[in-house]
Amino acid sequence: NATAIKKLIERNKQQTLDARKRHSDIRVSAKKEFTKLSSKTLFVSGICLYWGEGYKQGVIEGRQKNIDFTNSDPEMVKLMILFFKKFLETKESDMRVQLMLHDSRGINESINFWHNLTKIPKQNFIKPFCSISRSSQKKRDKRLKFGTIHVRIYDVNKFFHLIGWIDGLKAKFNI
């Protein structure tokens, strides 16, 4: 029935507007919160690392609005896990992982390496992406042994909280 469809469309539009308002409020609140947390080294380090190495496209036009930190440096990844746990109150069991590998020969070894490092449960590892880029085909002996890791947190509110903290960092330096 046309009336029901029209009401459903109106409801969906209103839900979208409500979600945008909620996300904006979270972001503004987190921006203000930055100042009281900015004396904590791990906090500022995590914000800077995410600003440089994290997924932020969802703020503008991306459909995905989740946290996604990507890197190949084990110590940096450990630092971000600590940041996520302490400041976003996220447990390893709430994190998901996808590995980007140069080939499929070391999948199990790579999963074991990143699992042991991050303590993220193996069942939270999704199928690795295996590919050799054209630019690295001639340098295969220099490939990253355990690939690149994407640590993801599928929580839209935490995503906007993190973006708000980045806004706070930018504001502190008038950027």
C-alpha positions in Angstrom: 0.0 0.0 0.0 1.3 3.4 -1.0 0.6 5.1 2.4 2.6 2.5 4.3 5.5 2.8 1.9 5.4 6.6 2.2 5.4 6.4 6.0 8.3 3.9 6.0 10.3 6.3 3.8 9.6 9.2 6.1 10.5 7.1 9.1 13.8 6.0 7.5 14.6 9.7 6.7 13.9 10.7 10.3 16.0 7.9 11.6 18.9 9.0 9.4 18.6 12.6 10.7 18.4 11.4 14.3 21.5 9.3 13.8 23.4 12.2 12.3 22.4 14.4 15.3 23.5 11.7 17.8 26.9 11.3 16.0 27.4 15.1 15.9 26.6 15.3 19.6 29.1 12.5 20.4 31.7 14.2 18.3 31.2 17.6 20.0 31.3 16.1 23.4 34.5 14.1 22.7 36.1 17.2 21.3 35.5 19.0 24.6 36.7 15.9 26.5 40.1 16.0 24.7 41.4 18.8 27.0 41.0 16.8 30.2 42.6 13.7 28.7 45.4 15.5 26.8 48.0 15.1 29.6 47.9 11.3 29.2 50.7 10.1 26.9 48.9 7.0 25.7 45.8 9.0 24.9 47.6 11.6 22.8 49.7 8.9 21.2 46.7 6.8 20.2 44.9 9.9 18.8 47.9 10.8 16.7 48.4 7.3 15.5 44.8 6.8 14.5 44.7 10.2 12.8 47.7 9.1 10.7 46.9 5.4 10.2 43.2 5.0 10.9 40.1 4.9 8.7 38.3 8.3 8.8 36.4 8.3 5.5 33.1 7.4 7.2 32.9 11.0 8.6 32.5 12.5 5.2 30.8 10.2 2.7 31.8 6.7 3.5 29.1 4.2 4.4 31.2 2.4 6.9 31.4 4.1 10.2 33.7 1.8 12.1 37.2 2.1 13.6 39.8 0.5 11.4 43.5 0.9 12.3 46.0 -0.5 9.8 49.7 -1.1 10.2 52.4 -3.7 10.0 54.5 -2.6 13.0 53.9 -5.0 15.8 54.8 -2.5 18.6 52.5 0.2 17.1 49.7 -2.3 16.9 50.2 -3.3 20.5 50.1 0.4 21.5 46.8 0.9 19.6 45.3 -2.1 21.3 46.2 -0.6 24.7 44.6 2.7 23.6 41.4 1.0 22.4 41.2 -1.0 25.7 41.9 1.9 28.0 40.1 4.9 26.3 37.4 3.2 24.3 36.8 0.5 26.8 37.0 -2.2 24.1 37.9 -5.8 24.9 40.0 -7.9 22.5 36.9 -10.1 22.0 35.1 -7.0 20.6 37.8 -6.4 18.0 37.9 -7.9 14.5 41.0 -8.5 12.4 41.7 -8.8 8.7 45.2 -9.5 7.4 46.6 -8.2 4.1 49.2 -10.7 3.0 51.5 -10.8 -0.1 50.7 -14.4 -0.8 48.7 -17.3 0.8 51.7 -19.4 1.9 52.0 -18.0 5.4 48.4 -17.5 6.3 48.4 -19.7 9.5 51.8 -18.4 10.6 50.6 -14.8 10.2 47.3 -15.4 12.0 49.2 -17.1 14.9 51.7 -14.2 15.0 49.0 -11.5 15.2 46.8 -13.5 17.5 49.7 -14.0 20.0 50.6 -10.3 19.7 47.1 -8.8 20.1 45.3 -11.5 22.1 42.4 -11.0 19.8 40.6 -14.4 19.6 41.3 -16.3 16.4 37.6 -16.6 15.6 37.6 -12.8 15.3 40.0 -13.0 12.3 38.2 -12.8 9.0 39.5 -14.3 5.8 42.8 -12.7 4.9 43.3 -10.8 1.7 46.2 -12.2 -0.3 47.7 -10.3 -3.2 51.0 -9.2 -4.6 51.0 -5.6 -5.8 52.5 -4.8 -9.2 54.9 -2.4 -7.5 56.3 -5.1 -5.2 56.5 -8.0 -7.6 60.2 -7.4 -8.3 61.0 -7.0 -4.5 59.3 -10.2 -3.2 62.2 -10.9 -0.9 61.5 -7.6 1.0 57.8 -8.3 1.6 56.3 -7.9 5.1 56.6 -11.4 6.7 53.3 -11.2 8.6 51.5 -8.8 6.3 49.5 -5.8 7.4 46.8 -6.0 10.0 43.5 -4.2 10.1 42.2 -4.0 13.7 38.5 -3.1 13.5 35.9 -2.1 16.1 32.3 -2.1 14.7 30.8 0.6 17.0 29.6 3.7 15.3 29.4 5.7 18.6 33.1 4.8 19.4 34.0 5.8 15.9 32.5 9.3 16.3 34.0 9.6 19.8 37.5 8.9 18.3 36.9 11.4 15.6 35.8 14.0 18.2 39.1 13.5 20.0 41.0 14.1 16.8 38.9 17.3 16.4 40.0 18.3 19.9 43.7 17.7 19.0 43.3 19.8 15.8 41.6 22.6 17.9 44.4 22.6 20.4 46.9 23.4 17.6 44.5 25.6 15.6 44.6 23.2 12.7 
